[in-house]
Amino acid sequence: MLLNQKTDFSDTLRMKVGIISDTHEELDDQVITVINDCDIAIHAGDIGSSLILEILQPKTGHVIAVAGNNDKPYLWDFKDWQLVKNLPDVQELLLPGGKIIVEHGHEHDMYKPAHQDLRSSHPQARLIVYGHTHIQVIDKDEPEQYVLNPGAAGYTRNKGGPSCIVLSIDNNDWDYEVFKFEDSSLS
C-alpha cells in the first residue's frame, strides 16, 4: 500500500480535513464515517496497521500520515514493514490560508498545559497537529497558531470514547468541529 501523500492543497478554496490519531490498530466506525466525509484525512501517528490507512477513504483519496512512537516495523505485520519504515516523522501541508504541521508529538513534553515547545519548533505553522497523549484539545492561546490533538480515534486509552476533529476551510477562514463518541467497544 502506498499513501497518497500530496501536501500542497493551497489552490483549493474550500475543503474539509479530517484529523485523527492514536488508532493502535482499531478505528471506530463513527470516526470512519466522519473522516470519509472529508476531502482529505490526516493521521497523527500510532496507526498500528496498514488496514487503518486503507479504511480511510476521504473524497479526494488523500491520506497524510506520520509515524508515532508505536509505528515501528517490529510492531507491525511483516507485510507492512516497508510502509511503516517510510512514514515521515513530520509532515507539512499547504492549505488555503496557511500551513499545517503534523507530528506525533512524543518528542515534546506534551503534559504541560501550554504547547510552547511545539510552537517554537514550528513557527511558520498556522496549525500544529499532534497525537500521543490521547487527550483531545484545541489550544487557541495564540490566535495566529493553534495547536490541536484529535484524541484517540480507536479504543486504546480514548479517555471516554473515540474522537476526531474536522477542520473546515473556506478561503482563509478556518473552523474546527470536535467529535467525541461513546465507546462502542464496550457494547
SULUR-V92192 format. One record per pair of residues at least 4 apart in sequence whose C-alpha atoms are under 6 Angstrom apart, sorted by the first residue. I is the first residue (numbers start at 1). J is the second residue. Records with the same first field share a line. If there is no record, write none. Layout:
I = J, J
//
This chain:
4 = 62, 63
5 = 64
7 = 93
8 = 93, 94
9 = 94, 95
10 = 94, 95, 96
13 = 170, 171
14 = 169, 170
15 = 39, 168, 169
16 = 38, 39, 167, 168
17 = 38, 39, 40, 41, 166, 167
18 = 35, 38, 41, 166
19 = 41, 42, 164, 165, 166
20 = 43, 150, 153, 164
21 = 43, 44, 45, 131, 152, 153
22 = 45, 46, 47, 152
23 = 27, 47, 153, 154
24 = 46, 47, 48
25 = 48, 49
26 = 154
27 = 153, 154
28 = 154
32 = 36
36 = 57, 58
38 = 58
39 = 58, 59, 60
40 = 58, 62
41 = 63
42 = 63, 64, 65
43 = 65
44 = 66, 103, 104, 130, 131
45 = 66, 67, 68, 104
46 = 68, 70, 71
57 = 61
66 = 87, 88, 89
67 = 71, 87, 88, 89
68 = 104
73 = 81, 84
90 = 102, 103
91 = 101, 102
92 = 100, 101
93 = 99, 100
94 = 99
95 = 99
96 = 171, 172
97 = 172
98 = 126
99 = 125, 126
100 = 125, 127, 128
101 = 128
102 = 128, 129, 130
103 = 130
104 = 130, 131, 132
105 = 130, 131
106 = 132
116 = 120
119 = 123
126 = 145
127 = 145, 146, 147
128 = 147
129 = 148, 149
130 = 149
131 = 149
134 = 151, 152, 158
135 = 151
136 = 149, 150, 151
137 = 148, 149
138 = 147, 148
139 = 146, 147, 148
140 = 146
150 = 164, 165
151 = 163
152 = 158, 162, 163
153 = 162, 163
154 = 162
158 = 162
161 = 181, 182, 183
162 = 180, 181
163 = 179, 180
164 = 179
165 = 177, 178, 179
166 = 176, 177
167 = 175, 176
168 = 174, 175
169 = 173, 174
//
